[in-house]
């Protein structure tokens, strides 16, 4: 009996560690965690999952999404591609899902499937719903080759030093800074922008021949209101 109990205990420890590791590898959870560690609360957030796929597979996805009654669908075309857009709002969890199928008119290029999860609230309820939904979505539509990017924005009280939190975040995430920009123009909203690489995030981008996976932007939004946005550089530009 003691032998069986020992095996069961080891099993529990292993599964607990696997769960913890799995959760840590989720970029959004990581960003929300380190933001909370320095005393800030995540406000808005976004996660993007992208993968190149063959056209026949994506035609099946289009039909599947069009058949869902609670999804808003539309399409548009330009000289380069045809895009199919789908939106699903989860009112119970404050999570919005957008899906986009991009089919290039040039058949030499592969089509792409993009899923975007976003919200203006991040708490225990939202986190639990997010993990459930994104796991289901990845299992349904994506392979292990999909790339996932995340970012979030937090608001800093005007009486507090935004640069202090930016530096604290840089230290907490062990960011190897590649580039820093400071805007000295009084009318500019951007106070400081930092590009770099952190071991806490997985996906990477090559920018000016340097590997980067994190960008932090300190932005003045008006009197007594500063925002700090952190995430993958390609997503930060949308905020």
Secondary structure, 3 states (H helix, E strand, C coil): CHHHHHHHHHHHHHHHHHHHHHHHCCHHHHHHHHHHHCCCCEEEEEEEEEEEECHHHHHHHHHHHHCCCCCEEEEEECCCEEEEEEEEEECCCCEEEEEEEEEECCCCCCEEEEEEEEECCCCHHHHHHHHHHHHHHHHHHCCCCCEEEEEEEEEEECCCCHHHHHHHHHHHCCCEEEEEEECCCCCCCEEEEEEEECCCCCCCEEECCEEECEEEEEEECCCCEEEEEEECHHHHCCC
